[in-house]
Amino acid sequence: LAVLHPGARWASKLWPPASWGSLAEWFHGQGFQVAVTGSAADRQLVAGITAQCRAPLLNLAGSTSLAQLAGILRQARLAVTTDTGAMHLAAALGTPVAALFGPTAPWRTGPFGSGHRVVRLGLSCSPCFKRQCPDPRCLNDLYPAMVEAACEKILSRVAIS
């Protein structure tokens, strides 16, 4: 099971739906069942991801309690998240996280613990801590292949353990 948690309160923390869809297809090709989680407010975002994806997705946006989300994350081999509460929850549960960062600083907000990977471009304008951005290259230019590579590193480490 791979869990994708695409939502965030800041628009500037969002990765494009087509990129999430591509990542979900990659996971499916690796033999994973893919669950997409989020709040009720993320339903439209997840619908956009589902529309961009040819692989089957388990859409759980808005349909889990915090305790149920914890149970799902605990079962996952890997979670891919934005800089949000689900990232912290997965890390606290010991689930490896590939965390996507753009406008915020991973050295300030995590994910904390071992076995996680931060995926970011490190542009000169990042971190800017802006909730809105007229040119959000920090995440728009973060290609799915970069996230896939981080996931492969996490999974190879998990397989060895």
C-alpha positions, 0 to 999 in steps of 0.5 A: 500500500502506498498512501498519497496525501496531496492536500495542504492549507496553503495553495503554494504547497500543492503539487500539480494533480497531473504530477500526483496522477503520474506518481500514482501510475508509477506506484501501480506499475510497481505493484502497489495499491494506491490510496489517496487521503485528505480532508473533505476540503480535498475532495475536489483536488483528489477528483482532479488527480483521479481524472489525471490517472489511468491507474485505479486509486482508492479515493479516501478524501473526506471519508476517514477520521484521524484515527482511521487515517492513522490506521491506513498510514500504519499499514502503508509501506510508504506515504508521499505527502506535502508539508502537512499534518499527515506527514507528521502523523506518518512519521510518528507512526514509523511509516517512511515518508517522501515529503514534497517541499516548496515554500516551507523549510524541511529543517524547520518542519520535518519530517523528523526521524529516520528513513524519510526523504525530503524532495525539493528543488532548492531554488533561490526563492525557496523557502519563501513561506508565502501562502500564495505565489504568482510563479510556484516553480518550487513545486510545479517544476518538481517532476514525478521522476524526482519523487519516484527516485526518492521513493525508490531509495526509501523502498530499497532501504525498507526492503533491506531492513 
